[in-house]
Amino acid sequence: VQDVTEQRREQLNQKILLDIAEKIRRAENVEDLIFDVVESVGRHLGATRCLFMEIDAEREAAIIHRDYRAAGQPALEGEIPLGRFSPDSIEILRSGRTLVNDDVKNNPRTARFY
């Protein structure tokens, strides 16, 4: 366990924001930009997976483009029917808010859908 001071955390957070701003400035296409951002955020947070999800309300589907994932994790790219998500998750996604699952298997909102 590493003890990181508040000042160091702020420096790291500022660095990732600057890195993302630079990626946006240099982006040549949206698909690569989205992946660059999720990869940066995933690495910064030490996440097993990080992704952007597009909700297609007409087709009742979630569309995952390229996802960042730790070694050995399967890709989640593609279309997922909204019915595979918990009602709480669907409400969050439809509202446009950020959905964070720190442990899909054990999160009360998602465990029974895992």
C-alpha positions as CSV (number, residue, x, y, z in Angstrom):
1,V,0.0,0.0,0.0
2,Q,1.4,3.4,-1.0
3,D,0.7,6.5,1.0
4,V,-0.1,9.3,-1.5
5,T,-0.5,12.8,-0.2
6,E,-3.4,14.9,-1.2
7,Q,-1.0,17.2,-3.0
8,R,0.5,14.3,-5.0
9,R,-3.1,13.1,-5.9
10,E,-3.9,16.6,-7.1
11,Q,-0.7,16.6,-9.3
12,L,-1.6,13.3,-10.8
13,N,-5.2,14.3,-11.5
14,Q,-4.0,17.6,-13.1
15,K,-1.5,15.6,-15.2
16,I,-4.2,13.3,-16.6
17,L,-6.4,16.2,-17.4
18,L,-3.6,17.9,-19.3
19,D,-2.8,14.7,-21.1
20,I,-6.4,14.2,-22.1
21,A,-6.6,17.9,-23.3
22,E,-3.6,17.2,-25.4
23,K,-5.1,14.0,-26.9
24,I,-8.2,16.0,-27.8
25,R,-6.2,18.7,-29.4
26,R,-4.2,16.2,-31.5
27,A,-7.1,13.9,-32.3
28,E,-7.6,13.0,-36.0
29,N,-10.8,10.9,-35.5
30,V,-13.4,10.3,-32.8
31,E,-12.9,6.6,-32.5
32,D,-9.2,6.8,-31.7
33,L,-9.8,9.7,-29.4
34,I,-12.5,7.8,-27.4
35,F,-10.1,4.9,-27.0
36,D,-7.2,7.1,-26.0
37,V,-9.3,8.8,-23.3
38,V,-10.7,5.5,-21.9
39,E,-7.2,4.0,-21.9
40,S,-5.7,7.0,-20.1
41,V,-8.5,7.1,-17.5
42,G,-8.4,3.3,-17.0
43,R,-4.6,3.3,-16.4
44,H,-4.8,6.4,-14.2
45,L,-7.5,4.7,-12.0
46,G,-5.8,1.2,-12.1
47,A,-9.1,-0.1,-13.5
48,T,-9.7,-3.6,-14.9
49,R,-11.9,-2.1,-17.5
50,C,-12.9,1.4,-18.7
51,L,-15.2,2.3,-21.6
52,F,-17.7,4.8,-23.1
53,M,-21.1,3.5,-23.8
54,E,-23.5,5.0,-26.3
55,I,-27.2,4.4,-25.6
56,D,-29.5,3.9,-28.6
57,A,-32.9,4.5,-27.0
58,E,-34.8,3.6,-30.2
59,R,-33.1,0.2,-30.5
60,E,-33.0,-0.3,-26.7
61,A,-29.3,-1.1,-26.9
62,A,-26.0,0.0,-25.5
63,I,-23.2,0.3,-27.9
64,I,-19.7,-0.2,-26.7
65,H,-16.9,0.9,-29.0
66,R,-13.3,0.0,-28.2
67,D,-12.8,-0.6,-24.4
68,Y,-9.7,-0.4,-22.3
69,R,-9.1,-3.6,-20.4
70,A,-6.5,-5.3,-18.3
71,A,-4.5,-8.2,-19.7
72,G,-6.6,-11.3,-20.0
73,Q,-10.0,-9.6,-19.9
74,P,-12.3,-10.2,-22.9
75,A,-13.3,-7.3,-25.1
76,L,-16.8,-5.9,-24.6
77,E,-17.1,-4.2,-27.9
78,G,-20.4,-4.4,-29.6
79,E,-24.1,-4.0,-29.0
80,I,-25.7,-5.1,-25.7
81,P,-29.5,-5.1,-25.2
82,L,-30.5,-2.7,-22.4
83,G,-32.5,-5.6,-20.9
84,R,-29.2,-7.1,-19.7
85,F,-28.7,-4.2,-17.4
86,S,-30.3,-3.7,-14.0
87,P,-33.2,-1.2,-13.9
88,D,-31.1,1.1,-11.7
89,S,-28.3,1.0,-14.2
90,I,-30.6,1.7,-17.1
91,E,-32.1,4.7,-15.3
92,I,-28.5,6.1,-14.8
93,L,-27.5,5.5,-18.4
94,R,-30.7,7.0,-19.9
95,S,-30.2,10.1,-17.7
96,G,-26.8,10.7,-19.2
97,R,-25.0,10.3,-15.9
98,T,-21.8,8.4,-15.5
99,L,-22.2,4.8,-14.4
100,V,-19.4,3.4,-12.3
101,N,-19.2,-0.2,-11.2
102,D,-16.4,-0.9,-8.9
103,D,-17.2,-4.6,-8.7
104,V,-19.9,-6.0,-11.0
105,K,-20.1,-9.3,-9.2
106,N,-20.7,-7.8,-5.8
107,N,-22.4,-4.4,-6.5
108,P,-26.0,-4.6,-5.2
109,R,-27.1,-2.8,-8.4
110,T,-25.6,-5.4,-10.7
111,A,-24.8,-8.7,-8.9
112,R,-28.0,-10.5,-9.8
113,F,-27.5,-9.6,-13.5
114,Y,-23.9,-10.9,-13.6
